[in-house]
């Protein structure tokens, strides 16, 4: 049957990837988007993203991305933006500096094999606090009133509502992981707080959610805070930092665990301590911190685990008072035990009413070299009971001579000869059949 052929003209496009269009698309999709963000007028000026703790410029990177307008026309949502960037540039909980403002990516990063897309919220407050070392820390956060989500309590015909609550959201980093329940913070306008007639609004953390959004090890933390009272003795209105002057109370951390300890890889050890405030023991939980989690891990309750060979420190912090434990992690020692063996001439059996038989103890160290500890012998039956029908004719530091009494009822039974050294570092058990004389 004749076939029809068609000749392409020189200007006709040819498809070299018929049947593999998806693969061809995937191969060039990301490169195409990179070209768009590099050349398109839609691309915003360089946007700075931060990969480290807070706004640490040493971890910052300028990227090309597209930031879309408000996601909604609602006044309550005008702080939300959508960001589109080349794959690999965005992380959950990342700070983004855009047109002079700081945004926080607090949504999952979408990836359609061409670009990444996520939602970022405009940070509307700079929270300041003292970390566990007593150092000042500042983080841009996103804050919203959560009072409307609270539930009240009913009593007869009246509803009693709770106090004012806020939700604050911040990224997970080396500082924010130490924020704890009952920690006090100040959320207020700076200028207004400098007027002595105004009382700064102080809040206490009452609820923690550290797994609000987690993606590939990056995450954000959510804390619910409730109204608390301003303390003129401990809170600093000039810096807007609560509990700035904790030294008005004499806090102490007394370690019951040695300050210099050594553990093996995989071994655990519970830190023991006593916490005191003005000399009175208090039942509170300090903050534990490992300076190198690749070597030592420590749980929230102070359980140390040796991870890798090396040395690091564990800090036990209580109201900015720090006690330090030096920890050395060593490898698990290889136990090179001695070995022992019972030798004899011929078969190991004893004959009823027969002559005595000599059994010799042989000891070796872990290299196989012969050593000469004193032999310790024991003889027992199947029930692990000593036997009287096997007589010890003689015994030295390396040999024992045994003889079975003349009792035909013993034929077919077994006894066991156990050999150890004086330090019980090795063991050998020999099964001895009892057989007839002929």
N, C-alpha and C positions, 0 to 999 in steps of 0.2 A: 504493500500500500504506500502510495507516495506521501511524503511529509511536506508540510508547508514551512518555509523558513522566512524569517523577517530580518532584514539587515538594518541595524540601528544607524541613524545618521550621526554625523560627528557631533551634532549639538544635542542629541537626545541623552538624557541622564541614564546611567546604568546602575543597577542595584547589585552590589557585590556581596551583600549580606542577607540575601533572601532566606527567610526562615530564622534569622538570628537578630531581628530588629531590636528586641528587648536588651540583649547583651550589648549591642552596639550603642544603644541609648544610655545604658548604665555606664559604659566605658567613658563617655564624653559628657555626661550630665553635669558632674561636679565641676569639670573644667569650664563648661559653658556658664555655670552660675558664677564662678570666679571672674570670668570675663565681664559678666554683667555688673557685678559690684565694683569692678575696677574702672569700668568705662561709662556706666549708665549715669545719667543725671539724677536718677531716683536715689542713688546711694548718698547717705548722709556723710558729712565730714567724718574723719577718723573718730571712732568711738573707743574709749579706753575701758578695758575690762581688767578685773583684779583676780588673780589666782591664789592669793595668799590670805594672811590674817588682816582683815579690815581693808583699809585703803593703803596698803603697803606698796609704795611705788616700785620697790625692787621686784615685785611679782606682777607688775602691770604690763599690759600689752595693748597696743593700738591696732584695731581691726577695722575692716570695711564691712559695713552691715546696713541694712535697711530697717529703719524704725518707723512703724506706721503710726497714724494718728490715734486718738483716743479710740478704744475698742467699742465705746458706746457714747451716745450723746447725754447720758444721765449725769447730772452734776456729781453724784456720789461715786462715779466711776471714772472721772476725768484724770485720775492719777495713774491709770493703767495704760501701758503701751505694749504693742506686739513688736518683737524684734526678730529679724530674719538674717541669718549669717551663714557663711560657709561651714560645712560640717567640721566639727572638732573645736570650734571657737567658743561655744557656750557651755556652761556648767550650772547645775542646780545650786542655788545659794550664792551665785557670783554677783559681785557689785559691778554696775555698769555706769560710767560717767558719760552722760549725754547732754550736750548743750548746757553745761554748767551744773546740772542736777545729778544726784546720785539715785540710781534705781537698783532694785534688788530682784533678781530672777527667782521667783518663788513658785514656779510651775514646772512640770515635766518638760524636758527638751524633746520635741518631736523631730523625726528624721525621716524624710521621704526619699533618701538616696541622692537628693540634689542639694538640699540645704537644711539647716536646722531652724526651728521656729519655737518660740516660747513667749510667755507673758512676763512682763516685769512691772513692778510696782514702784512708784515714786516714794523714796524714803522721806518721811515727814517729821523725823525727830532724830537728834544726835544724843544717844544715851551714854551717860558717863557713870563709871563705877570704879571701885578699887578691886583689883584682882587678888588672888590668894597670897600674893607676895607684897601686897600693899601698894602696888603700882597703879597709876591712873590709866584707865582704858576707855576708849571712846569708839562707838560703833553707830553708824547710821542704821536706823530701824524703820520698819513700817508699823504704825500704831493705828488701831481703830477702837472705837467705843464698843465694848461687848456687853454693856449692861442690859441691852434689849434681849440678849440671848439668855440672861439669867432667869432662874425660876424663883418665884416668891413662895411664901408660906401662908396658908389660909388659916384664919382663926375666926370662927363664927361668920359674920358678914363682912369682914375686913381682910384685905390682902396686904401682907407685910413684905415689901420688896427689899432686896439686899442693897448694899452700898454700890457706889460707882465702880465699874470694872472696865479694864482695858485689855486688849490683846496686843502683844508686841511680837513681831516676827523678825528674826535675825538669822544670819548664816551660821552654820557650824564651823568653828575654827578653834585654835588652841586656847583662846581665851573664853569663848562662850560655852565651851564644854564644862566649865567650872561653875557656871551659874546654877544656883540651887534654889529649891523651895524655901520660902521664908526670907529670902534675900530682899532687902529694901532698896528702892530706887526712887528717883525724883523725875516726874514728868510734868514740866511746867515751862512757861515762858520765862526766858532769862531776865529780860528787863523788868518784868513785873515782880519777879522774886527779889530784886534788889531794893524794892520799896519795903521798908521794915513793917509797914502796916499790913502787907500781904504775906500770907503764909504759903510757902511752897507746897505744891501737891505731892505728897509722898505716897507711894504704893508698895505693897508687899506681894511677892510672887506666891500665888496660892495653888497654881496648877502648872504642870510641865508636860509638854508633848515634844519629844525629841525625835519622833519618827513621823512627823506630819507629812513630809515629802522627802523621799530618799531616792537617789538615782546614781548608780555607779560610784558609791562612796561619798558623793556630795549630797548635802541635805540642808534643810532649814529647821530651826527650832521655833516653837510657839510657846509663849508663856502668858497665862492669865494673871493679871495683877489686880488687887483690890485696894481700896483706900486705906491708908494708914496715917498716923499722926506725925507731924514734923517734930523732931527732937532738937532743940536749940543746942544741946550739949554735944551731940554726936553728928548732926547733919550739917553740911557745908552749903549755905545758900549761894555763896559767891561762885562755887564750882558746880553747883547743882549735883552734888554727890552725897548720897545718904551714907550714914555710918562712916563718915570720913575720919572721925576722931575716936577710934575704938580703944585708944590707950587710956581713956578715962576709966575703963575697967581693966583690971590686971588679969589678962588671959594667959593661961599656961598649957603647954602640951608636955606631959611627962611620959616618956617612952619606957615601957616595961620590956620591950624587945631591945636587944643589944643594938647599939648604934652602928656596929660593924658586923655584918653577918655574911656567911657563905652558904649557898645552896647549890644543888645540882640541877642540871637541865631537866625540866619536867617536874621538879619538886615544888611543892607549895608550902607557904609559911604564913600564918596569920599574925599581923602586927597587933601587939598589945599596947595599950596606952591608957592614960587617965587625963581627962580634960578638967580644967579648973577655971573658975571665974571668981576673982577676989578671994582666992584660997579655998573656995567651996567647990567640991566635985560636982560636975554637971553631967547629965545623961544626954549628950548630943553626939552627932556624927561629924567628924572632921572631914576635910577633903584630902584625898590621896592622889598623888601625881607622880608618874614615872618620867624621869628625864630622858629615857631611851626605851621605848616600848619594844624595840627590836631585841633587846636584851632582857628586860624585866617588864612584866605586866602586873598591874595592881588593880583590884576590883574596887567598887564603891565602898565595900565594907573593910578594905585593907588586907585582902588576901593576895600575897605575892606569889607569882609563878615565874620560875626561871625559864627563859625562852632560848637564849643562845649564850655561848661562852663569852664572858666579858665582864665589865664593871660599870655600874651606874648608881644613881641615887633615887631614893623614894622620899618625897616630901609630904609631911603630914601637916596640914594647915588648919588652923582654928582661929577665926577672927584675925587673920593676918599674922598670927604667930606661927612660925614654921619650925618644925623639928625635922631633921634630916637623918636618913638611914642609908649608910653606904652598903651596897649589896654587890657581892662578887658571885658570878655564876660560873661553875666549873662543870666539866664534862662528867658524865656518869662513869665511874671507874670500871674497868674491865676486870672482872673477878677471875683470876687465873688460879683455879683451885688445884690442890694436889690430887693425885689419883692413887689408887691402890689395887692390888690384884692378888688373889690366892692361887698359888701353884701347888702341884702335887705330881706324883709319879703314877702313871697309868690312869685308871678310872677314879672318880672321886668317891665311890661308894665305900661303905663299911660292911664287913661280913659279920653275921651273928656269931659270937663266940670266936671270931677270928683274931688275927694279930693286929697290933696297933698300926695306925697310918699317920704319916707326917704331912702336915699342911704348912706351907711357907708363905709369909707375908712379904709382899714387895711394894715399896712406896716410890712414887715419882713426883717431882715438882712439875709446874706447868710447862717447862721446857723439855720434859721427858727424862731429865737427869735423875739418877737414883738417889734417894735420901733415906735416912735411917731413923725415923721416929719409933717410939715404942708401940708395938702392936697391942690392940685391945680386942679380945675375942669374946664372943657370946654364942651360946648354942640354944636353940629353941625349936618347938614343934610347929605344926600347922596352926595351932591356937595361940601362938606366940608365948607359950609357956616354957620355962626352963625344963630340960630333960635330965633325968638321973641315970637313965640306962646307957648314956654315952659317957664314958669315963675319960677324964683328962689324965693321961699317963705322965706327961711332962710339958713344960712350957717355958720358952725363952722370949727375948725381946722381938724375935722375928718368926718363931716356929711354935706349933702346938701339935702334940701327938694324941690321937683319939683312938678309943677302942669301944666296940659295942659288946654289951653283955650277952650271954648265951640264953636268949629268949626267942624261941621260934615264932611267937606271936608277933614279933616286930618285923618279920619279913614282909616286904612290900610297902612299908611306911617310909617316910622321909623326915630328915631333920635339916636344919638350916644353920650354917656356920657364918656368922657375921664378923667382918673385920673392919675396925676403924683405927685411927691413930689417937693419941692422947688428947689432941686438940679438936677431935671430931671434924676435921676438915675434909675427910673423904670417907667413902664407905663401899664395901663390896660384900655381897651375900652369895654364898655358895650352897646349892642344893645337894644334899648327900643322901642318896638312896640307901636303904638298909636291905641287904640281899643275903641269901643263904650261903653257907660256908662252901658248899660244893654245887 
